[in-house]
Structure formats: C-alpha cells, structure tokens
Amino acid sequence: MNSHRTTHVPGRRTRALRAALIALPGLWVLSVAGWELLRPAGPDLTPLLAAAPALACAGSGRRCCVLVSGGGALLVLALLGFLDGGRATGLHLGVSCAVVTALVAACLSTGRGRRLLRELERTRAVAVAAQQVLLRPLPAAVGGFTTAVRHLSATRGASVGGDLYEALVTPYGVRIVVGDVRGHGLAAIGTVAAVLGCFREAAHAEPDLAGVLRRLDRALGRHLREGPGEEDRDPYGPDGSAEEFVTVLLVELRPDEELSVLNCGHPWPYRLRTGGCGGRHGGVETVDGHELSGAAGTGPGCRDGGTQPPGRHGEPGGMGHGNKPMAPLDPKKAPNPAPTGKAENAASVEECEEGTVSPPTGSPVQPLSDAGPLPPLGAFPLPDRLQEERLPPLRPGELLLLHTDGAEDARDAARRFFPLARTLETAVSSGAVHTPEELVDRVEAALLRHTGGRLADDVALLAIRRGAARVPSGRTAPESTGGTVAPPAAAG
C-alpha cells in the first residue's frame, strides 16, 4: 500500500533534549549536595531538594524517575544531617517532609498522566482507522497502472484534511479523482467525505465522466444545504454556501487509449517523459533502459526519437500541436525501422517536416493540457453540456503527477513559491526518477526542504505510470500490445 504521510524520526537534538530532561533531577540533587558539602559559608540550599520529584515528573513523566529522584533527595538529607552532627535537625526534618509530599504528588500525577496517555493512544487508533476509511491508501497497482501517493496535512497529527483523492478500477477504465476543498485541516473533512463517498459510487455507475461530475455536484449541494445552522445562514454571506466550493479533477485511464479528463478549477497534472520513455537507440525504442520493438502507440522515429500516440476520438492518425487531429498514418507507407543507416533518418525527417508525425518537443515535463478549466464545484452551476478533454494516452514509461494547489502555493521563509515544475524537470533530467514512488518521494523531500517542514495548506501528490514489461537485454517485445515476451529461439 502507498503511505499517506511522512513518519517523523526524532533527530539528534530531540534525543539529546530528552536525555537532558531525564538526567536533570539527578543533577539537581547532586548540585545541592555538592554546595552543602563544599561551601565554607553562605545560604543553606537544602530546601531545594524538595523540587527533585517535581522536576522528574515534569521532565520524563516516568514513575521510576520520580521515585529515584525522591529517594536520592532523602538520602542526601540523611547524609547532610549525619555530617553536621544534628545541628540542623529541624530544618532537615521539614525538608524531608516536603520531599515526601512532593514525591507522593508526583507519583499520583504520573499515574494519571499514564492513564490519559493510554486513552489518547486508543483515541488516536480510532481516529487513524476512521481517517483511513475516509482517505484510504491506494494499492500500488490499479488496472495496469502503478501508483504512489503522498498526503501532507497542514494540521499536525492529522492524516486527513481538505485534499481528497481516489483511484478505482471500474467497467469503464481506471477512474481517478483529485480535489481540494476550500480551507484546510479538520474543518474540511465533512465536505471531503461527501465528495469521496459520491465518487466511489458514481464511478462504477456512470458511463462517462460528465455523469460522474454531475453527481458530485449534486452531492456537494446536498451537503452544503444540510449542513448545521443552515436556517440562520445567509447563502451569500461570508459563511454561506455560496462561499463553499471544491476544485475537482476527474481522469479516466485505459491502456493504449486516450485520457479522458474533466477539470473544475483544479491545477492541471504534469506529464513526465522520463529517460526510459520515448527514447530511440539504433532504431529500437527503449523503456527503462530495455529495448522494445513495435510497442503500442509508436510510430516511425523523428528527429528526437519521439513516439506517436493514437489519435483523438479514436482516430488512428494521432494528435498534433494543440491536441488537433492529424491525418491517418498509412502503415504501408511507414518505413521499416532499421538498426542503423541514413535511409531511416531521411524518411523520418521527411515525415516530420510533412507533419505526418509530431515529435515531442520542449521540456520533458509539460502540463497535461493548457485548456481553461470549468469553475469549481459549488461556485457556479455546471453548464448544460460538459465536454470531456481527450488527450494522448500514457505511453510505457511516462509518468503523470496529479497534485493539489498546496504544492505550488507552498512558500519558504522568504515568501517564494515552491517551484514544482522546475523540481520535476530536475528530477527527470537527473535520471533518478523512473517509478511513481521515486517521483513522489523526490517531490515530497524538495517540498519539505523548501518550506522547512511548515505547511500552510494541505498537499496531495498522486503519481501514476503505465505498467511496462521489463524486457531483458537481447530480446524484444512482440508486435501485439500487451503480449508476452517471445521465448528465445532454440539453438541450432
């Protein structure tokens, strides 16, 4: 399962502070004893020994530390009384009574603290179980795609906030939702529950994303209308339902087919072409450093070794710039790939110039689309006609990073925004990112470094990658999509 948040590991400073707090009562007793034994003249500090049990209770909270510190204080008082010949018996007797009183009070306090701690642990276990039901971990593999997710809550100790996500295998493909409720932290959990509960039902029932989105809109409207205090709330006031909204991104994935996307006010995901995606070495396509031949969605090589995805709305010709359909590519006219030689390069260049094949250009990290999104849910009614955005499919080795606005809006101490796109470009160019888990780990670490671990808004990161068969060196994948690797030919 994917993890939801980072586990905090105490650093050296934290461990040193805890050790100092445990040792403080003993040092206190030894300091008072040393002063009384070595001072030639001056004030009598023996009454300070009564503070040792209280220091142990406040510092460690452990009953054994309280008993050791109290016993040490009484032992020092007995030793000092023996050495001064009983001249300060009254003072020492009074201090001993104070030590015993502080010792009993500290023991009772630590016992009550331990009971409260056990109750807190039980409450936290219940809360964690409830949070995982609401925002449950995603499986590492979903319908032919691998996933990884990270969720960082702005509320300390919470694993659920104003961000939501889910990925489901449905009869219509893998459907993913990522959203962000207005506000953050625990106050947004009710809205998150309403939206996620509706999506988990609608994703299996509705044949298209438009139907899913309309059901989410109706569920959000019911949640806002049925909220507490609705009879006294001005719908257009600062606390009214008109001020409540949710940004939502719906994605439908199927291997070798176009992506279907509906975006309501949410940041567009990033498509990443990693070092193992779309490269060509000697006319053979490589995925994660392994050779592939005849992979689905590939076309003849262009200048930069790009690949050609299937066309828009099922057209075989593929997509040009601006997501416009292109003329169908006749397989009979496509040149056969050759390991070397200028003939292939000349044919590839000619086809690129003619516009038959559109090579990927620019940065290896690009927004999934540049189209304007719909308004967020709850802010305005949905239009009568919802047009899904149709985009080229994920090729083997490509990564898709979905995120909430808390990632790009995060700031450092100098109020500078987190450079998410630049971080992704650096990660891809370094060759250190090949899997969704590596991607979210890299982004999470960079985000926490940028903000110093102090988040002003919840952050959700969901990476997805189309699964690709690992092809050993010297072997190629079969021509058919999704087939198995052909066995090596028998010797002789």
C-alpha positions as CSV (number, residue, x, y, z in Angstrom):
1,M,0.0,0.0,0.0
2,N,1.0,3.6,-0.5
3,S,1.9,5.7,2.5
4,H,-0.1,8.8,3.4
5,R,2.4,11.0,5.1
6,T,5.9,11.1,6.3
7,T,6.9,9.5,9.6
8,H,8.7,11.8,11.8
9,V,12.1,10.4,13.0
10,P,13.5,12.2,16.1
11,G,16.8,13.9,15.3
12,R,19.9,14.2,17.5
13,R,18.7,17.4,19.1
14,T,15.4,15.8,20.2
15,R,17.1,12.8,21.6
16,A,19.7,15.0,23.5
17,L,16.9,17.1,24.9
18,R,15.0,14.0,26.2
19,A,18.2,12.7,27.8
20,A,18.9,16.0,29.5
21,L,15.3,16.1,30.9
22,I,15.7,12.6,32.4
23,A,19.1,13.5,33.9
24,L,18.0,16.9,35.3
25,P,16.6,15.7,38.7
26,G,19.8,13.8,39.5
27,L,22.0,16.7,38.5
28,W,19.8,18.9,40.7
29,V,20.2,16.7,43.8
30,L,24.0,16.4,43.2
31,S,24.4,20.1,42.8
32,V,22.6,20.8,46.1
33,A,24.7,18.1,47.9
34,G,27.9,19.5,46.5
35,W,27.1,23.0,47.5
36,E,26.2,22.0,51.1
37,L,29.4,19.9,51.4
38,L,31.9,22.4,49.9
39,R,30.5,25.8,50.9
40,P,32.6,27.5,53.6
41,A,29.7,29.9,54.3
42,G,26.5,31.0,52.6
43,P,22.9,30.2,52.3
44,D,21.5,26.8,53.0
45,L,20.1,25.3,49.8
46,T,18.8,22.0,51.2
47,P,15.1,23.1,50.8
48,L,15.7,23.0,47.1
49,L,15.9,19.2,47.3
50,A,12.1,19.1,47.5
51,A,11.9,20.2,43.9
52,A,13.6,17.0,42.6
53,P,10.5,14.8,42.4
54,A,8.6,17.6,40.6
55,L,11.4,18.0,38.1
56,A,11.4,14.3,37.4
57,C,7.6,14.3,36.9
58,A,7.7,17.3,34.5
59,G,10.8,16.2,32.6
60,S,10.2,12.5,32.0
61,G,6.8,11.7,33.3
62,R,8.0,8.3,34.4
63,R,7.2,7.0,37.9
64,C,10.6,5.2,38.3
65,C,12.4,8.5,37.6
66,V,10.2,10.2,40.3
67,L,11.0,7.5,42.9
68,V,14.7,7.6,42.2
69,S,14.9,11.4,42.4
70,G,12.8,11.5,45.6
71,G,14.9,8.7,47.2
72,G,18.1,10.4,46.2
73,A,17.0,13.6,47.8
74,L,16.1,11.9,51.1
75,L,19.5,10.1,51.1
76,V,21.3,13.4,50.7
77,L,19.4,14.9,53.5
78,A,20.3,12.0,55.8
79,L,23.9,12.3,54.8
80,L,24.0,16.0,55.5
81,G,22.3,15.5,58.9
82,F,24.9,12.9,59.8
83,L,27.8,15.1,58.8
84,D,26.7,18.3,60.6
85,G,26.2,16.4,63.9
86,G,22.4,17.1,64.1
87,R,22.8,20.9,64.4
88,A,20.1,21.4,61.7
89,T,17.8,18.6,62.6
90,G,14.6,20.7,62.5
91,L,15.4,22.1,59.0
92,H,16.3,18.7,57.6
93,L,13.1,17.2,59.1
94,G,11.0,19.9,57.4
95,V,12.7,19.5,54.1
96,S,12.3,15.7,54.3
97,C,8.5,16.2,54.8
98,A,8.4,18.4,51.8
99,V,10.3,15.9,49.7
100,V,7.9,13.1,50.7
101,T,4.9,15.3,49.9
102,A,6.3,16.2,46.5
103,L,7.1,12.6,45.9
104,V,3.6,11.4,46.6
105,A,2.1,14.2,44.5
106,A,4.4,13.4,41.6
107,C,3.6,9.7,41.7
108,L,-0.1,10.4,41.6
109,S,0.4,12.8,38.7
110,T,2.4,10.4,36.7
111,G,-0.2,7.7,37.2
112,R,-2.9,10.0,36.0
113,G,-0.8,11.0,33.1
114,R,-0.2,7.4,32.1
115,R,-4.0,6.8,32.1
116,L,-4.6,9.8,29.9
117,L,-1.8,8.7,27.6
118,R,-3.4,5.3,27.2
119,E,-6.7,6.9,26.5
120,L,-5.1,9.2,24.0
121,E,-3.5,6.3,22.2
122,R,-6.8,4.5,22.0
123,T,-8.5,7.6,20.6
124,R,-5.7,8.1,18.1
125,A,-6.1,4.5,16.9
126,V,-9.8,5.0,16.4
127,A,-9.1,8.3,14.6
128,V,-6.5,6.7,12.3
129,A,-8.9,3.9,11.4
130,A,-11.6,6.4,10.6
131,Q,-9.2,8.5,8.5
132,Q,-8.0,5.5,6.5
133,V,-11.6,4.6,5.8
134,L,-12.2,8.1,4.5
135,L,-8.9,8.7,2.7
136,R,-7.8,5.1,2.3
137,P,-4.4,4.1,1.0
138,L,-4.2,3.3,-2.7
139,P,-3.0,0.0,-4.0
140,A,0.4,0.0,-5.7
141,A,-1.1,-1.3,-8.9
142,V,-4.5,-0.2,-10.3
143,G,-5.8,-1.7,-13.5
144,G,-2.5,-1.9,-15.4
145,F,-1.1,1.3,-13.9
146,T,1.2,1.7,-10.9
147,T,0.5,4.4,-8.4
148,A,2.1,6.2,-5.4
149,V,0.5,8.8,-3.2
150,R,1.6,11.2,-0.5
151,H,-0.7,13.3,1.6
152,L,0.6,16.0,3.9
153,S,-1.9,17.7,6.2
154,A,-1.4,21.2,7.5
155,T,-3.0,20.1,10.8
156,R,-0.4,18.5,13.0
157,G,-1.3,14.9,13.9
158,A,-4.0,14.5,11.2
159,S,-3.7,12.4,8.0
160,V,-6.9,13.9,6.5
161,G,-7.5,17.5,5.6
162,G,-9.1,19.5,2.8
163,D,-7.5,17.4,0.0
164,L,-9.1,14.3,-1.5
165,Y,-8.1,11.6,-3.9
166,E,-9.2,8.2,-5.0
167,A,-8.4,5.7,-7.8
168,L,-10.8,3.0,-8.8
169,V,-10.9,0.2,-11.3
170,T,-14.4,0.4,-13.0
171,P,-16.0,-1.2,-16.0
172,Y,-15.1,2.0,-17.9
173,G,-11.4,2.0,-17.0
174,V,-9.4,3.4,-14.2
175,R,-11.0,6.5,-12.8
176,I,-9.2,8.9,-10.6
177,V,-10.4,12.0,-8.7
178,V,-8.2,14.6,-7.0
179,G,-9.8,17.6,-5.3
180,D,-9.3,20.4,-2.9
181,V,-11.9,21.7,-0.5
182,R,-11.9,25.4,0.3
183,G,-10.0,25.7,3.5
184,H,-7.8,23.1,5.0
185,G,-7.5,20.9,8.1
186,L,-10.2,19.2,10.1
187,A,-12.9,21.7,9.2
188,A,-13.0,20.4,5.6
189,I,-13.3,16.7,6.4
190,G,-17.1,16.7,6.2
191,T,-17.0,18.0,2.6
192,V,-14.2,15.6,1.7
193,A,-16.4,12.7,3.0
194,A,-19.4,13.8,0.9
195,V,-17.4,14.1,-2.3
196,L,-15.4,10.9,-1.9
197,G,-18.5,8.9,-0.9
198,C,-20.3,10.0,-4.0
199,F,-17.4,9.4,-6.3
200,R,-16.9,5.8,-5.1
201,E,-20.5,5.1,-6.1
202,A,-20.8,7.2,-9.3
203,A,-17.5,6.0,-10.8
204,H,-18.9,2.5,-11.1
205,A,-22.4,3.6,-12.2
206,E,-21.9,6.4,-14.7
207,P,-20.7,5.5,-18.2
208,D,-19.0,8.8,-18.8
209,L,-17.1,11.4,-16.6
210,A,-19.8,14.0,-17.3
211,G,-22.3,11.9,-15.4
212,V,-19.8,11.4,-12.5
213,L,-19.2,15.1,-12.3
214,R,-22.9,16.0,-12.2
215,R,-23.5,13.5,-9.4
216,L,-20.6,15.0,-7.4
217,D,-22.1,18.5,-7.9
218,R,-25.5,17.3,-6.6
219,A,-23.9,15.6,-3.6
220,L,-21.9,18.7,-2.7
221,G,-25.1,20.8,-3.0
222,R,-26.9,18.5,-0.6
223,H,-24.1,18.5,1.8
224,L,-24.0,22.3,1.9
225,R,-27.8,22.6,2.2
226,E,-28.0,20.1,5.0
227,G,-25.1,21.5,7.0
228,P,-25.5,22.7,10.6
229,G,-27.1,26.1,11.1
230,E,-28.5,26.3,7.6
231,E,-31.7,28.1,8.7
232,D,-29.7,31.0,10.1
233,R,-27.1,31.2,7.4
234,D,-27.0,33.8,4.6
235,P,-26.2,31.9,1.4
236,Y,-24.4,34.8,0.0
237,G,-22.7,35.9,3.2
238,P,-19.1,35.3,4.3
239,D,-20.1,32.0,5.8
240,G,-22.7,31.0,3.3
241,S,-22.8,28.1,1.0
242,A,-22.0,30.4,-2.0
243,E,-18.5,30.7,-0.5
244,E,-18.0,27.0,-0.3
245,F,-16.5,25.2,-3.3
246,V,-14.4,22.2,-4.2
247,T,-11.9,22.0,-7.1
248,V,-12.1,18.6,-8.8
249,L,-10.1,16.8,-11.4
250,L,-11.5,13.6,-13.0
251,V,-9.3,11.4,-15.1
252,E,-10.2,8.2,-16.9
253,L,-7.4,5.9,-18.0
254,R,-7.3,2.9,-20.2
255,P,-4.1,1.3,-21.6
256,D,-3.4,2.3,-25.2
257,E,-6.4,4.6,-25.3
258,E,-6.9,8.4,-24.9
259,L,-7.1,10.0,-21.5
260,S,-10.5,11.5,-20.7
261,V,-10.3,14.5,-18.3
262,L,-12.8,16.9,-16.7
263,N,-11.3,19.8,-14.7
264,C,-13.2,22.0,-12.4
265,G,-10.8,24.7,-11.2
266,H,-8.0,22.3,-10.3
267,P,-4.3,22.6,-11.3
268,W,-3.5,20.5,-14.4
269,P,-1.3,17.5,-13.8
270,Y,2.2,17.2,-15.2
271,R,3.1,14.6,-17.8
272,L,6.7,13.5,-17.4
273,R,8.8,11.8,-20.2
274,T,11.4,10.0,-18.2
275,G,14.7,8.8,-19.5
276,G,13.1,5.4,-20.3
277,C,10.2,6.9,-22.3
278,G,10.2,7.7,-25.9
279,G,13.9,7.2,-26.5
280,R,15.4,5.5,-29.5
281,H,18.8,3.8,-29.7
282,G,19.7,2.4,-33.1
283,G,16.1,2.4,-34.3
284,V,14.8,0.4,-31.3
285,E,12.6,2.0,-28.7
286,T,13.7,1.7,-25.1
287,V,11.6,1.7,-21.9
288,D,13.5,2.0,-18.6
289,G,16.7,1.1,-20.4
290,H,15.3,-2.0,-22.1
291,E,14.6,-2.4,-25.8
292,L,11.1,-2.5,-27.1
293,S,10.0,-3.2,-30.7
294,G,6.6,-2.5,-32.1
295,A,5.3,-1.0,-28.8
296,A,1.7,0.2,-28.9
297,G,1.3,3.8,-29.9
298,T,4.7,4.1,-31.5
299,G,5.4,5.5,-34.9
300,P,8.5,5.9,-37.1
301,G,11.3,7.8,-35.4
302,C,11.5,11.6,-35.7
303,R,14.5,13.8,-35.2
304,D,14.4,13.4,-31.4
305,G,13.2,9.8,-31.4
306,G,9.5,10.7,-30.4
307,T,6.6,8.3,-30.4
308,Q,3.2,8.7,-31.9
309,P,0.1,8.2,-29.7
310,P,-3.3,7.1,-31.0
311,G,-5.5,9.7,-32.4
312,R,-8.1,11.9,-30.8
313,H,-11.6,10.4,-30.6
314,G,-10.3,7.1,-31.8
315,E,-8.6,8.4,-34.9
316,P,-5.6,6.5,-35.9
317,G,-3.7,9.5,-37.1
318,G,-2.6,10.8,-33.7
319,M,-2.5,14.3,-32.3
320,G,-0.7,17.4,-33.5
321,H,0.1,20.5,-31.6
322,G,-2.8,21.9,-29.7
323,N,-4.5,18.5,-29.5
324,K,-5.8,18.7,-33.0
325,P,-6.5,15.5,-35.0
326,M,-4.0,14.7,-37.7
327,A,-4.3,12.8,-40.9
328,P,-4.3,9.0,-40.6
329,L,-0.9,7.4,-40.9
330,D,-0.9,4.6,-43.5
331,P,1.1,1.6,-42.1
332,K,2.1,0.7,-45.7
333,K,3.9,4.0,-46.1
334,A,5.7,3.8,-42.8
335,P,9.4,2.9,-43.2
336,N,10.6,-0.2,-41.5
337,P,12.9,0.6,-38.5
338,A,16.5,-0.3,-39.1
339,P,19.2,-0.5,-36.5
340,T,21.4,1.9,-38.4
341,G,21.6,3.8,-41.7
342,K,20.7,7.1,-43.2
343,A,17.6,5.9,-45.0
344,E,15.5,5.7,-41.9
345,N,16.7,9.1,-40.7
346,A,15.9,10.7,-44.0
347,A,12.5,9.2,-44.1
348,S,11.8,10.2,-40.5
349,V,12.9,13.7,-41.1
350,E,10.8,14.0,-44.2
351,E,7.7,12.7,-42.5
352,C,8.3,15.1,-39.6
353,E,8.6,18.0,-42.0
354,E,5.4,17.0,-43.7
355,G,3.5,16.9,-40.4
356,T,2.7,13.2,-40.5
357,V,4.4,12.5,-37.2
358,S,4.6,15.1,-34.4
359,P,7.7,14.6,-32.2
360,P,7.6,15.6,-28.6
361,T,9.4,18.9,-28.2
362,G,10.5,21.2,-25.4
363,S,10.8,20.2,-21.8
364,P,10.3,16.6,-20.7
365,V,7.8,18.0,-18.1
366,Q,4.6,19.5,-19.6
367,P,1.2,20.3,-18.2
368,L,-1.3,17.7,-19.3
369,S,-3.4,20.4,-21.0
370,D,-3.5,24.2,-21.5
371,A,-7.3,24.3,-21.8
372,G,-9.2,26.5,-19.4
373,P,-10.9,24.6,-16.6
374,L,-14.5,24.7,-15.6
375,P,-15.4,26.7,-12.5
376,P,-15.0,24.8,-9.1
377,L,-18.0,22.8,-7.9
378,G,-20.3,24.8,-5.7
379,A,-19.2,28.2,-7.0
380,F,-21.4,28.2,-10.1
381,P,-23.9,25.7,-11.7
382,L,-22.4,23.3,-14.2
383,P,-23.1,24.1,-17.9
384,D,-25.7,22.1,-19.7
385,R,-23.1,20.4,-21.9
386,L,-19.9,19.0,-20.5
387,Q,-17.2,18.3,-23.0
388,E,-14.5,15.9,-21.8
389,E,-10.9,16.8,-22.7
390,R,-9.4,14.0,-24.8
391,L,-5.7,13.7,-24.6
392,P,-3.0,11.3,-25.9
393,P,-2.6,8.2,-23.7
394,L,0.2,7.5,-21.3
395,R,3.0,5.7,-23.2
396,P,5.0,3.0,-21.4
397,G,7.4,4.7,-19.1
398,E,5.6,8.0,-18.9
399,L,4.6,9.4,-15.5
400,L,1.6,11.5,-14.6
401,L,1.7,13.7,-11.5
402,L,-1.6,14.9,-10.1
403,H,-1.4,17.4,-7.2
404,T,-3.3,20.0,-5.3
405,D,-2.6,23.7,-5.2
406,G,-1.0,23.4,-1.8
407,A,2.1,22.1,-3.6
408,E,2.7,25.1,-5.9
409,D,1.4,27.6,-3.4
410,A,3.8,26.5,-0.6
411,R,6.3,29.2,0.3
412,D,9.6,29.3,2.1
413,A,10.8,31.8,4.7
414,A,11.3,34.5,2.0
415,R,7.7,34.0,0.7
416,R,8.9,32.4,-2.5
417,F,6.6,29.8,-4.1
418,F,7.7,26.2,-4.4
419,P,9.0,25.6,-8.0
420,L,7.2,22.4,-8.7
421,A,7.7,22.3,-12.5
422,R,11.4,23.1,-12.1
423,T,11.7,20.4,-9.4
424,L,10.2,17.8,-11.7
425,E,12.5,18.9,-14.6
426,T,15.5,18.5,-12.4
427,A,14.3,15.1,-11.2
428,V,13.7,13.8,-14.8
429,S,17.0,15.2,-16.2
430,S,19.0,13.6,-13.3
431,G,17.7,10.2,-14.3
432,A,16.8,9.4,-10.7
433,V,13.0,9.1,-11.3
434,H,11.5,6.0,-13.0
435,T,8.7,4.9,-10.8
436,P,5.8,6.7,-9.1
437,E,7.2,6.0,-5.7
438,E,10.5,7.7,-6.6
439,L,8.7,10.7,-8.1
440,V,6.5,11.4,-5.0
441,D,9.5,10.8,-2.7
442,R,11.6,13.3,-4.6
443,V,8.8,16.0,-4.7
444,E,7.9,15.5,-1.1
445,A,11.5,15.9,0.1
446,A,12.0,19.0,-2.0
447,L,8.8,20.5,-0.7
448,L,9.6,19.9,2.9
449,R,13.1,21.4,2.4
450,H,11.6,24.5,0.7
451,T,9.1,25.1,3.5
452,G,11.2,24.0,6.4
453,G,8.5,21.4,7.2
454,R,5.9,24.1,7.9
455,L,3.0,23.8,5.6
456,A,0.3,26.4,5.3
457,D,-2.1,24.2,3.3
458,D,-2.7,20.5,2.8
459,V,-0.8,18.9,0.0
460,A,-1.7,15.8,-2.0
461,L,0.6,14.2,-4.6
462,L,-0.5,11.2,-6.7
463,A,1.8,9.8,-9.4
464,I,0.7,7.2,-11.9
465,R,2.6,5.3,-14.5
466,R,1.5,2.9,-17.2
467,G,3.0,-0.6,-16.4
468,A,5.5,-1.8,-18.9
469,A,7.0,-5.2,-19.3
470,R,10.7,-5.4,-18.4
471,V,12.4,-6.8,-21.5
472,P,15.8,-8.4,-20.9
473,S,18.7,-7.4,-23.0
474,G,18.8,-9.0,-26.4
475,R,15.1,-9.8,-26.5
476,T,12.2,-7.7,-27.9
477,A,8.6,-7.5,-27.1
478,P,6.1,-8.9,-29.5
479,E,4.2,-6.9,-32.1
480,S,0.9,-7.1,-30.3
481,T,0.1,-4.8,-27.4
482,G,0.1,-6.5,-24.0
483,G,1.6,-9.8,-25.3
484,T,4.2,-11.8,-23.6
485,V,7.8,-11.8,-24.4
486,A,8.7,-14.3,-27.0
487,P,11.0,-17.1,-25.8
488,P,14.5,-17.2,-27.3
489,A,14.9,-19.4,-30.4
490,A,16.2,-22.8,-29.9
491,A,19.9,-23.3,-30.6
492,G,20.7,-24.9,-33.9
